C-alpha cells in the first residue's frame, strides 16, 4: 500500500518536470527579457563571490586565534 502511494506521488511529481524543449524555450525567453542586464549581473555576482571567498579566508585566521583562547 505504501509503495503504491509513493509510486503515485513520484510519478505525479515527475509529470510536471519540463523537458529539454521547454527548458530551451524558457532560456530563450529569459535571454530576450533580461539579455541587456545579464553581463552586469554576472559581473556583480563574480565580484560578490570573490569578496565572499576573501572574507572566508580572512575569517579562518581570526577563528583559529579565538579557539586557542
C-alpha positions in Angstrom: 0.0 0.0 0.0 2.7 2.5 1.0 4.8 1.6 -2.1 1.9 2.3 -4.4 1.3 5.7 -2.8 5.0 6.5 -3.1 5.0 5.5 -6.7 1.9 7.6 -7.4 3.4 10.7 -5.7 6.7 10.3 -7.5 5.1 9.7 -10.9 2.9 12.8 -10.4 5.9 14.9 -9.4 7.9 13.7 -12.5 4.9 14.5 -14.7 5.4 18.2 -14.0 9.2 18.4 -14.8 9.9 20.3 -18.0 11.7 18.5 -20.9 14.6 19.8 -22.9 12.3 21.6 -25.4 10.5 23.5 -22.6 13.8 24.4 -20.9 15.2 25.8 -24.2 12.1 27.9 -24.7 12.3 29.3 -21.2 16.0 30.0 -21.7 15.3 32.0 -24.9 12.6 34.0 -23.2 14.9 34.8 -20.3 17.6 35.9 -22.7 15.3 38.2 -24.6 13.8 39.7 -21.5 17.0 40.1 -19.4 19.8 39.9 -22.0 20.8 43.6 -21.6 21.2 43.3 -17.8 22.9 39.9 -17.9 26.5 41.0 -18.2 26.3 43.5 -15.4 24.5 40.9 -13.2 27.1 38.3 -13.8 29.9 40.7 -13.2 28.4 41.7 -9.9 27.9 38.1 -9.0 31.5 37.3 -9.7 32.7 40.3 -7.6 30.4 39.2 -4.7 31.7 35.6 -4.9 35.3 36.9 -4.9 34.7 39.1 -1.8 32.9 36.2 0.0 35.9 33.9 -0.6 38.3 36.6 0.6 36.2 37.1 3.7 36.2 33.3 4.4 40.0 33.2 4.1 40.3 36.2 6.4 37.8 34.7 8.9 39.7 31.4 9.1 42.8 33.2 10.5 40.7 35.0 13.1 38.7 32.0 14.1 41.7 29.9 14.8 43.1 32.5 17.2 39.7 32.7 19.0 39.7 28.9 19.5 43.1 29.0 21.2 42.0 31.4 23.9 
